[in-house]
């Protein structure tokens, strides 16, 4: 996966050069990154699965009953307040790779 951590958000993504991107090996690690910055994947033969988590403003106002339903009926692993606080510490364009 390619990730432009210095994306100025003015240049069209198709005009960005790969030499200005970080190449993330997501085969053996999960990448947590700010999807508002340009990113793309290369051609791939086989099956590819992407899991996307959007943390919308006021996500904490969903309420316990709705969170319980999302967990039990949809298999959501709802993030704790501590986990969300850690994600908010990421600076502009940074990413976190975690080993699987």
Secondary structure as GFF3:
##gff-version 3
##sequence-region A 1 100
A	DSSP	beta_strand	2	3	.	.	.	ID=ss1
A	DSSP	three_ten_helix	13	15	.	.	.	ID=ss2
A	DSSP	three_ten_helix	18	20	.	.	.	ID=ss3
A	DSSP	beta_strand	22	23	.	.	.	ID=ss4
A	DSSP	beta_strand	29	33	.	.	.	ID=ss5
A	DSSP	beta_strand	39	40	.	.	.	ID=ss6
A	DSSP	three_ten_helix	59	61	.	.	.	ID=ss7
A	DSSP	alpha_helix	64	74	.	.	.	ID=ss8
A	DSSP	alpha_helix	81	88	.	.	.	ID=ss9
A	DSSP	beta_strand	95	99	.	.	.	ID=ss10
###
